[in-house]
Amino acid sequence: MKKGEVEMFKRHRKLRRNEVIRNLVKDVYVVKEDLIYPIFIEEGENIKSEIPSMPGIFRYSIDRISEELDELVKLGINSILLFGIPKNKDACATEAYNENGVIQNAIRFIKENYDNFLVICDICCCEYTNHGHCGILDENGYVRNDETLEVLAKIALSYAEAGADIVAPSDMMDGRVEKICEILAENNFENIPIMAYSVKYSSAFYGPFRDAADSAPQFGDRKSYQMNFQYSKDAIDEVAEDLRQGADIIIVKPAMAYLDVIKKVSDKFEVPIVAYSVSGEYSMVKAAAQNGWIDEMKIVIEQIYAMKRAGANAIITYYAKEVAKYLEK
């Protein structure tokens, strides 16, 4: 460029020259308080069983869960999401609302021995039914919506009575938030927040979770109740309806393939949003890392920041412990 000529383009690279400048201008942040760690609790004793499709993730029995919880305390992770694997299953998921069920006992154990955890409990029937579907079936194998609501309400109440801090319905039945709100209020638990899986797509990314929780459907699939990823119009309406019914926090699941949906929900609603980075996302990164194809933590951190950039307030991730260690550095 000759002297006196006007420069016509902006030099964006000036704000990328070194790490100090890059940190000065950054506007997307991740802190440990953003992380929610899922834990699988299996009924029984002396169980610490690694999940084959999710290396580094284990099922624990209650008598060994302190091994996991103590590590989380040291890392500064305060929020956990509980999933239960019972010994006995039936067609109506009755073990899900047993006052001495695996999750109810786990809640009481955690509350009696740890005072720092926010205990979030997933509400669904799939881990507790012998058919693996998320509700009560009719004679044709179709999930009956309104009958399932009664079961979900019982589960929510039993978790609240055991001491859960937040209940999180993931079943995708219509009207579940309202039904849960009603039963909680009737029993003086109206201050228990509801973290609703309002946007939950029928996704192949859930495969390893079904291995972890023994929750794969014994026939068919869940496309008649989970959302269709080929249809984009209903996400906003699902969130709006759950908020109308009383939801306090919204989950979008899965995360990475649905960042556009997280962004859309974030732009539309002034409500806390949680991105669920699901089992398939974890296992793909883990497998590629074990083969030496990627830098595992750089990939994970980039994904976490993408979720935050899209509008997530918090992130459910199986990588929570690794992310917490990274943030310490």
N, C-alpha and C positions, 0 to 999 in steps of 0.2 A: 504494500500500500504506500503510495506516495505521500510526502509531507503535505498536510493541509486537507487531504481527502477525509471524508466522514466514514467511520466504520459502520457498516450496515447490518452486521449480525451481532447478536448477543453472545458473549463468551461465558457460557454456563460452566465451563470447566474451572473457572476461578474459585468456585465454592467447593471444589473437589480436590484441591491441590494436595492437602495433607489431612491426616486424621483429626487434628485439632479443629480445623475448619469444618470438616465433615460433621464432627460431633457438635459443633457450635450451632449449625443450622438444622440439625435433624429434628423431626417433629413426630416421629413414631417411636413409642417406647414400650418395652416389655419389662415387667417386674415380677418377682416371685408371687406376689399376691394375685397375679393374673392367671395362675396355673391351677388346674383342677386335675387330680390324679385318680384314675379309675382303679379300683381294687376288686378282685374276684375272691369271694369267701365261700369255701366249700364246707358243707356239713360233715363233721367227722372229727378225728383227732390226729395230731402229728402229721398234718398235710402241708407240704411245700412242694408243689408239682409244677414244673415249668411247662408252659403251653407250647407245643411243638411248632405251631405256625406263628408264634410271637416270641422269639428268643429274648430272654431277659425279663419276661413277664410271667408271674406265677399265680397259681391258686393257693390260698392259705386257709387252713382251718383256724378257728378263733384262738385256739391255744398257741398258735405260732404267728398270729398276725402282728404281734409286737415287733417282730423282726423287721417288718415293712414300716410300721408306724414310727419306730425309733429312728430309722433312717430319714424319714420325711421330716421329723422334728429337727434333726441336725441340719437338714438342707433348707429349712424355713418354708416348707410347703404346708399350708394350713387348710386347704380344701380338698376333700376326698369324695369320690362318687362310688357308692357300694352296689355290687351286683352279687346275687346269691345263687349258689348251686345246691339244691336240697338233695337228700337221699331218696325221697319218695316224690313221685309226680303222679298227677291224675288229670282227668279231662277238664276239671274245673279250677285248677290252680289253688286248691285249698291250703297248701303249705305256704303260699305267699302271704296269707294273713293270719297264720298261726302265731299266737302271742309268744311262743317259744321257738319260732322259726329261726333259720340260720341268720337272716339279716336282723331280726328283732334282737336276738341275743348278741350279735356283733355290735349293734348300736349301744346297747347297755354296757358292754365290755369297754368300748371306746370311751364312752362318757364317764365311766367310773375310773378309768386309768389315765386319761389324757384330757387336758382342759383347753387345748389349743386348736382342736380340729373343728372345722365346719363340716358337719356330716350331711351329705346329700344322698338321698336314696332313690334309685331308679325304680319306677313303678311300671311293671308290665307283667304279663302272664307267661311269656314265652319260656322263661327258664323253669317254670313250675308246672307246665302242662305236658302230658305224655305225648301229645301230638306236635308240640313245638310252635303252635300258632299263638298269637298275642291276645286271644280271647276265647269265649265260649262258642263252640261250633254247633251248627244245626245239622240235620241228618244228611245234608249234601256237602258238608265240610266247609260251609261258608261261616265266617265269623259274625256272630250276632252282636250288633253294636250295643243296644240298650241293655241287654242282659250282662254284657261285659262291663258296663259302667258300674253296676252294683258290686262286682268283684274288685274293680280298681278302687272304688271308694273304701272298701274294707281294708285293702292293702295300705292305702294312704293313712287311714286312721290308726292302723296297727303300728306303722312306722312312727307316727307322731306320738303315740302313747309310749313307745320305747325310747323316745328322746331325739328323733331326727330333727335336724335344723331346717332342712329344705326337702320337699318331696318333688320328684321329677317324673311326671308321666310321659312314657315313651311309646305308648301302644298305638297311637294314631286313631283312636276311636273318636267319633264326633260327640261332643258334649262332655268329655271327661273332666275338663277343667271346672266346669260349673258344678258337676256332681261332687268332685273332690272338695271344692270350696264349701259346698253345702254341708257335707258331713264333718268337715273340720270345724266349721262355725258352730254346728249343733253340739259339738263336744268340747267347746271352749279352746279350740286350737286355731282360731281365726288369724293368729299372728304368724303361723307357719307359712313362709313364702312358697309359691308354686313356680318351679322352673320347668316350663313346658317345652317338650320337644315339638314345637309348633310346625317346624319345617323339617320333615324327616323323609328323605327320598328312598324309594325302593332301589337299593344300590348293591352292586357286586363288591363294593369296598367293605362290606360287613363280614365277609367270609371267615376271617380268622377269629372274630368275636364269637361266632356261632360254635366254633371249636372250643373257645375258652369257656363259654357259659353253657355248653350242652343245649343250645337253644335252636338248632336247625329244624325247620319244619319237616315233619315226617312225610308230608306229601304237599304238592303244590308249591305256592310261593306266597309272598305278602303283598302282591301288587294291588289287591282289592282294597287295602287300607293304607299302605304307605304310598307316598306321592310319586307321580309319574315324571321322571326327569325330562321327558320329551314335551312336557306341557309347563309353560312358565307363568301362567296367569294366576294360579291359585295360591302362590306363596304369600302374597300380601293379604289375601282374604283369610287364609289360615291364621296368620298372626293377629289380624284385626279381631277375628272371632275369639281367639283364645284370650286376648287382652280384655275383650268385652266380658268374657265369662269370669275373669279374675286372675289371669296369669300375671306374675310379677316380673319374670325373667324369661327370655325366649332363647331356645337353642335352635341352631341351624346345623343339620347333619346330613351328609358328611361336610367337611370343610373345604379342602383344596379344590375339588371339582365344582364347588358351588360358591366360590368367592363372589361371583356376580350377585347371587341371592343374598349373601351377607350384606353386601353393599346396598342392595335395593331395600332390604329391611331396615338397615341403619339409617338410610336417608329418609325413610318414610315415618319411622316411629321413634319417639323419645323414650326408649326403654332399654334396659341392659340386655346385651346380646352375647350369647356364649357360642363360640364355634367348637364343634366336636370333631377333632382330628381323629378319625376312626381307625380301627384295627388294620384295615387294608393299607392305609397310608403309612402306618407304622411298619408293617411287615415288608412292604416294598422297599422302603428306605433301608431297613435293617438288612434285607437280603442283598441289596446292591452294595451296601457297605461291607458286608462279610466277604463279598467277592472282590473287594478292592476297586470297585468301579467308581465310587464317589467319595467325597469327604463328608462323612456322616453328619457331623455337627454343623458344618456350614450349610448343608442342605436343610437340616431341621430348623436352624435359626432363621434361614431365609423364608421357610414356610410359615413359621410363627409370626414373623413380622408382616408377611402378606395377609394373614388373618387379622392382625391388628389394624393394618392399613385399610382393609376392607370395612372395618367398623366394629370388630369384635371387642367387647370389654374384657372378656375372659376366654380361656381356651381349655377345653378338656383334652388332655393329651397323654398318651402312654410314655412320651418322652419328657414328662414333667421333671423327673429327677435329673436327667442329663441337662435340660435347659437351666435348671436351678444352679447346677455346678458351673455351667458356662457363664451365667450372670454373675457369679461370685468372682470370676476372673476379670 
